[in-house]
Amino acid sequence: MSMSSAHDTAHAAPPLVELRSASFGYGDRVVVDRVSLEQRAGEVVALLGPNGSGKSTLVKGLLGLSEHLGGEVLLFGTPIERFRDKPRIGYVPQRHSLSQTVRATVREVVATGRLALRPWWRPAAAVDATTVERALEAVGLADRAGEDVAALSGGQQRRVLIARALAAGPDLLIMDEPTAGVDAANQRVLADVLAGLVDTGTSMLVVTHELDAFRDVVTRIVCMDRGHVDFDGDPAAYATGHRSHERGSGHHHSPDDTREAGLAAVVSDPLPTREENR
Ligand SMILES: Nc1ncnc2c1ncn2[C@@H]1O[C@H](COP(=O)(O)OP(=O)(O)OP(=O)(O)O)[C@@H](O)[C@H]1O
């Protein structure tokens, strides 16, 4: 389904993500119903669709945070059940901002993104510190590194979380509504940050209601409706015939989002386990 020509290369790397008639949900409730999709390295995919269409459930499925209820899910060519290389996927959860109860500096929060990469008994090394500084620079927060995260605006906190995900050096960055609740000026800053990441070759899967902010960086658009994919193509094709999906999809956050975000913000593993997510 990818339009990338990397497809044709005889020894091409496997797709970052491959869904073959995959279903995800909660308990026995199927939310994402037999979706087939693949994302290749270099692609920046925007995942669109009305509230409740299953976007978050799909990305959570890739992270083991919603249940895999059918079909096949491959991550970097490995079936998800056997996939152990979690740091290859960075995740920025859906949320407004960091919990006010997190008492830590910007640098400390970003540094937690490195924890999954080394055994608990090994202290942080120089490479950890440099990677953290580089991640802070990538999101334009190097000059705020020593500040308390609680002192930052919502948009800046979002960038802290992106930096935390980047600190693990992921091959794929998954973001759930990175611009939700962020004012227009900060949305532009975020879009610039993402454009910078694209320039350095980061592949992204971005759930969003605000496609405008990402119009210049997105290479592909996937639209969901009621658990199915009903558009998958390039932004030009989307613009000519599929704008209607965005209309009338007013956004709301459930009370659970805040709790989940608070937990995700403080856990040391960049991919919270299912238990932590409840
Ligand atoms: N933890 C959960 N347990 C049970 N059902 C859930 C859970 N999370 C989401 N759902 C249900 O799954 C359906 C799809 O929700 P999902 O969050 O995937 O949609 P979405 O497309 O991301 O919507 P939004 O744009 O509002 O974030 C909804 O009906 C929702 O109630």
The ligand as a Tripos MOL2 file, in Angstrom:
@<TRIPOS>MOLECULE
LIG
   31    33     1     0     0
SMALL
NO_CHARGES

@<TRIPOS>ATOM
      1 N1         -9.4640    1.6050   27.4840 N.pl3     1 LIG1
      2 C1        -10.5880    1.3980   26.7760 C.ar      1 LIG1
      3 N2        -11.4650    0.4350   27.1390 N.ar      1 LIG1
      4 C2        -12.5970    0.2040   26.4370 C.ar      1 LIG1
      5 N3        -12.9720    0.9120   25.3410 N.ar      1 LIG1
      6 C3        -12.1470    1.8910   24.9380 C.ar      1 LIG1
      7 C4        -10.9170    2.1900   25.6280 C.ar      1 LIG1
      8 N4        -10.3120    3.2150   24.9940 N.ar      1 LIG1
      9 C5        -11.1150    3.5370   23.9570 C.ar      1 LIG1
     10 N5        -12.2100    2.7560   23.9250 N.ar      1 LIG1
     11 C6        -13.3000    2.8150   22.9360 C.3       1 LIG1
     12 O1        -12.7720    2.5780   21.6350 O.3       1 LIG1
     13 C7        -13.4360    3.3760   20.6730 C.3       1 LIG1
     14 C8        -12.4170    4.0870   19.8200 C.3       1 LIG1
     15 O2        -11.6530    4.9790   20.6440 O.3       1 LIG1
     16 P1        -10.2930    5.6010   20.1630 P.3       1 LIG1
     17 O3         -9.7540    6.3700   21.3120 O.co2     1 LIG1
     18 O4         -9.4420    4.5750   19.5260 O.co2     1 LIG1
     19 O5        -10.7880    6.5890   19.0380 O.3       1 LIG1
     20 P2        -10.0490    7.7940   18.3560 P.3       1 LIG1
     21 O6        -10.3040    7.6630   16.9030 O.co2     1 LIG1
     22 O7         -8.6300    7.8350   18.7930 O.co2     1 LIG1
     23 O8        -10.8680    9.0240   18.9210 O.3       1 LIG1
     24 P3        -10.4050   10.4470   19.4740 P.3       1 LIG1
     25 O9        -10.1910   11.2740   18.2630 O.co2     1 LIG1
     26 O10       -11.5730   10.8770   20.2780 O.co2     1 LIG1
     27 O11        -9.1590   10.2480   20.2930 O.co2     1 LIG1
     28 C9        -14.3490    4.3200   21.4470 C.3       1 LIG1
     29 O12       -15.6620    3.8560   21.3180 O.3       1 LIG1
     30 C10       -13.8750    4.2070   22.8630 C.3       1 LIG1
     31 O13       -14.9320    4.3310   23.7600 O.3       1 LIG1
@<TRIPOS>BOND
     1     1     2 1
     2     2     3 ar
     3     2     7 ar
     4     3     4 ar
     5     4     5 ar
     6     5     6 ar
     7     6     7 ar
     8     6    10 ar
     9     7     8 ar
    10     8     9 ar
    11     9    10 ar
    12    10    11 1
    13    11    12 1
    14    11    30 1
    15    12    13 1
    16    13    14 1
    17    13    28 1
    18    14    15 1
    19    15    16 1
    20    16    17 2
    21    16    18 1
    22    16    19 1
    23    19    20 1
    24    20    21 2
    25    20    22 1
    26    20    23 1
    27    23    24 1
    28    24    25 2
    29    24    26 1
    30    24    27 1
    31    28    29 1
    32    28    30 1
    33    30    31 1
@<TRIPOS>SUBSTRUCTURE
     1 LIG1         1 GROUP 0 **** ****
